[in-house]
Amino acid sequence: MKTDIILSGVGGQGILSIAAVIGEAALKEGLYMKQAEVHGMSQRGGDVQSNLRISDKPVASDLIPMGQADLIISLEPMESLRYLPYLKKDGWLVTNAQPYINIPNYPDLDKVKEEIGKLPNKVILDVELIAKELGSSRVANIVMLGAATPFLGIAYDKIAGGIRSIFANKGDEIIELNLKALQAGFDVANKK
């Protein structure tokens, strides 16, 4: 078992929380994991990216080579395009449909969607809309995690356990809201 994942988005969208939940679940499964993060401009709305490598054998490097990512999880559609050169030909992209327009020269959204549409393996969903329907836009990242769960190589219940561990100090209400968000995203991916 080996899964190489690139997580991408904009500072404040919760990329690092997604990585923490996946990492917690992987470690509880007895898997090896390495992670590298780039988040220097994250506090100013800049791009955030994390490489997450999970395997049943020791992982030598925390960086994913070009063309070797099994999965890209992106909370921002333009950011997903930035990392497409890393995706395997049969890899999956799970991305948010809604942009986070934080630059004046954001590309035409129709062109971004057109490029994403060319991929054979993709799940595109409006995580903010789903999160708002659940009662809080703050769980949009966990909706995205739910949509990516079928492609992680880790059982759903282990990801749910990762949520319980990572959010344990936030209280039962927050844990339950995040578990509902996970299920909502998972349900969308399973309809594809």
Buried (B, 14 or more C-beta within 10 A) or exposed (E): EBBBBBBBBBBBBBBBBBBBBBBBBBBBBEBBBBBEBEBEEBEEBBBBBBBBBBBEEEBEEBEBEEEBBBBBBBBBBBBBBBBBEBBBEEBBBBBBBBBBEBEEEEBEBEEBBEBBEEBEBBBBBBBBBBBEEBEBEBBBBBBBBBBBBBBBBBEBEBBBBBBBBBBEEEEEEBBEBBBBBBBBBBEBBEEE
